Amino acid sequence: MFELDRRLRDEIDDQVAEALDAYLAERVPRRERRAWPLVVTVALGVATTWLAPEVAWAAWLAIVVTNVAWLVVVSGKP
């Protein structure tokens, strides 16, 4: 096995660093997803079911529609 001279190692290191910088610059940052509206709506559904079980079906239907709409909105492309 042979050893590379210092100048060649430095040149390789520089090229690798430049390639990594270019790769990281091209990456599109991911949007942060927020799940708190889903958690809050499910918590409200649980509270509604406990407080008014006779209308719980309507509350859960509204929760499902709201959560599906939320997921469609946050998963859309910017």
N, C-alpha and C positions, 0 to 999 in steps of 0.2 A: 504494500500500500504506500502511496506517495503522499507527501504533504504539499498543500498549495502554498504558494508564497503569500505574504501578508497583503500585498497590493491586489492580487486576484481574489482573495477572500473578501476584502473590503468592497471590491467591485460587485461581487456576487451578492453580498449583504445589501448594498445599495439598490441593486436591481430588484431583489426580493421585497425590500421595503417599499419601493416605488410601485411594484405590482400590487402589493397589499393595500397601499393607499388608494390606488385607482379602483380596486375592487370595492373597498369600503365606501368610496365616494359615489359609486354607481348604485349601490344598494338603496332601495327605497325604504325609508323608515316605516315600520308598521304602525298603523293607528292603534292607539290604546283602546281596548274594549272595556266598557264599563258595564258590569252586571248588576249594579245596585238597583236599577228599576225593576229587574226581574225578581230580585229577592224581596223588594218592598211589596210588589203586587201579590206575590205568593203569601207573604205575611198578612196582608190585608184580606186575602181569601180565607186564610185560616181563622182570622179574627171574625170575619163575617159568618163563616160556618159555625163557629162557636156561639156567636151572639144571636144569629137569626138563621137557623138551619132550614127554615121553610123557603127562603129565597137564595140559598147558597148556590143553587144551580146557575142562577142568573149572574151572580158575582163571579163564579168560576168561568162562565162563558165570556164575560167581559175581560177577565184576566187573560184568558187564552188569546183572545183577539188582540189585546194590548201587547202581550209579549211577542206574538208573531210579528206584529207591526214593528215593534222595537228591534227585533232581530233582523228584519228586512232592511231597516234604516241603517243600522250599524254595520251590516255586512256589505252594504253598497260601496262601490268604488268612489273614491274622492274626486 
